[in-house]
């Protein structure tokens, strides 16, 4: 079961945790990426940034326009948040005619999913 938030399908909290993902793997990632993990946790305090992270975790790579649609921020403000997240290294962008925002690797996507679990559970 999911709830819909600005066209973003988010998991209902009791179904959020993926029981197939070993807990020790997440613990290893927290130790391997301490500054990125701390930054992602800080993003969870802001509803709009949390929506952007959730969109990337649950929907995969997205265009700037698609990310704009997940927030109520101006296009400029959304871009500003994306650039900051990219500078910190928690997301990346690829440009092949159209820019796609995504996590640079599965490890950081799992960490982002883990930080969301604190909010949804």
MIZA-206970 format. One record per residue: residue in one letter; x, y, z of N, C-alpha, C in turn. Coordinates in steps of 0.001 Angstrom, whole numbers, plus 500000, padded with zeros to 6 digits. Atoms other than C-alpha are relative to their C-alpha. Layout:
BEGIN
aXYZXYZXYZ/...
! end
This chain:
BEGIN
x500841498828500000500000500000500000500886501235500000/x499207498777500060501285503465499189499097501196500202/x500708498732499941500283507048499802500566500866498902/x499524499159501088500514509658497080500240501404500536/x499628498669499564502291512942497759500583500728498805/x499520499261501169502596515396494860500527499076498908/x499659500948501057502683512552492324501126499043500385/x498925500870499541505356510774494393499375498899500837/x500569501116499253504384507334495596500992499599501089/x499155500331498864505795506777499060499451498770500694/x500485501192499316505624503517500997499327500375501311/x500600499844498685503348503273503987501016499484501010/x498895500242499079505560503170507068500166498543500415/x499814501362499541504846499585508132500577499087498918/x499442500811501061506001498316504740501313500569499479/x498812499326500524509011500595504333501256499151500090/x498756500739499832511761498390505727500017498776499098/x499816501145500871512989495869503214500642498894500829/x499490501050499131513364492698505234501097499177499336/x498951500757500678515637491200502561501356500699500087/x498734499266499906518267493912503117500615499760501379/x499378500279498705520680492816505835500332501290500745/x499746498828499169520912495298508691501494500307500089/x498563499759499864524674494812508970500560500734498791/x499524499287501198525124496081505381499793501499500158/x500282498575499779523494499391506276500964500564501033/x499036499560498983525682499632509362501386500209499382/x498715499848500683528771499097507184500020501272499157/x500068498809500847527629501823504805500028501276500828/x499952498824499115527081504255507665501437500313500403/x498587499803499635530714503712508675500846500395498794/x499227499716501207531995503858505097499764501414499469/x500376498669500502530171507118504255499483500881501140/x500521499270498841529952508999507575499529501425499692/x500412498616500277529811512552506176498767500032499101/x501176500055500870527326511631503446498766499581500788/x501112500451499172525169509801505980499492501140500892/x500389498866499152525197512794508332499265501054499183/x500650499021500865524285515092505455498590499539499628/x501324500528500338521407512825504365499054500084501189/x500851499889498803520107512730507938499544501448500189/x500372498591499895520174516534507984498931500396499002/x501015499695501014518120516634504786498600499588500446/x501298500514499573515339514712506526499213501014500833/x500690498977499198514533517762508680499144500928499154/x500722499097500890513230519668505659499079499193499091/x500991500765500755510030518405504028500297499968498503/x499771499937501443510937519554500509501232499192499590/x498786500776500299514438518078500578499733498511500198/x500356501395499749513049514872502062499202499437498822/x500775500438501161510573514667499159500912499721498801/x499070500201501123513396515053496651500795498713500181/x499240501221499728515452512311498312499103498772499813/x500932501124500138512406510023498508499703499718498530/x500274500184501429511656510600494829501151499269499330/x498831500641500607515192509608493876500180498560500484/x499880501355499465515171506566496164498970499077499365/x501085500895500408511802505186495074499662500047498511/x500308499884501430511548506414491479501240499840499125/x498765500102500782515210506242490399500397501354499441/x499554498756500610516891508831488208498833500816499474/x501073499104500406514741511856487461500582501248499357/x499592498722500571514951515008485378499768501100501026/x500231498851499124515063518413487015498511500320500073/x501434499693500019511463519002485936499203499002500826/x500693501009499192510336515727487495500226500248501487/x499740499681498592512042516677490758499254501265500425/x500776498795499694510430520125490596498571499639500391/x501391500389499769507052518403490518499788499335501358/x500148500656498697507764516599493812500013500988501153/x499921498990498941508196519844495756499075501169499681/x500750498763500229506382523126496174500960501186499908/x498988498956500099509626525039495723500052500573498586/x499772499427501322510496527351492881501054499162499287/x499011500729500805512550525887490053501413500367500455/x498676499543499578515535527980491176500408499393501338/x499709500540498669515298526785494781500272498491499920/x499778501434500183515002523134493710501391499754499441/x498670500154500605518092523497491536501098500263501033/x499017499660498964519965525094494422500220498808500935/x499881501170499124519225522079496649500711498853499270/x499368501066500785520221519668493878501501500252499880/x498573499674500152523534521476493307500751499766501309/x499356500198498700524326521410497029500168498506500286/x499912501444499783523539517682497283501065499376499095/x498982500495500936525724517071494234501393500377500485/x498696499562499494528585519122495710500460499167501182/x499669500837498845528437517038498893500312498572499558/x499714501326500536528486513877496788498920498964500220/x501052500994499768525181512255497732499160499732498762/x500658500250501275523706512640494249500946500406498885/x499205499673501172525091512993490761499037500374498883/x500816499687501173523839514319487452500743499535498759/x499434500329501294524393513053483952499266500827498966/x500595499158501029523772515162480902500245499361498638/x499916500583501338523047513391477660498823500541499196/x501119499335500662520744515902476034498987500498501008/x500893499609498909518605515993479166500676499573501300/x499317500299498744519976516137482698499162499049500851/x500634500961499106519169513199484963500707500072501342/x499485499968498633519615513449488733499843498593500562/x500026501369499494520491510145490426501046499841501088/x498964500317499027522514508553493188501221499481499249/x498800500438500708526144507951492168500239498499500076/x499849501449499876525976504348493405498896499431500887/x501045500671499216523710501808495065500226500173501495/x499717499800498578525458502281498424499341501271500523/x500591498741499542524360505900498676498479499983499881/x501454500131500089520869505032497490499466499236501220/x500401500753498810520642502452500308500089500858501263/x499890499100498845521883505019502826498857500997500028/x501115499055500068519283507506501626498698499312500393/x501199500759499628516594504843501933499974499770501506/x499906500196498558517813504125505452499620501265500762/x500346498754499298517565507787506458498497500266499917/x501447499822500130514003507882505116499242499100500970/x500686500920499088513128504903507321499813500618501387/x500167499322498713513660507101510386498774500897499981/x501155499113500124510980509436509083498699499218499838/x501229500730500304508469506878507789499649498944501029/x500312501021498996508734504383510651499791500617501351/
! end
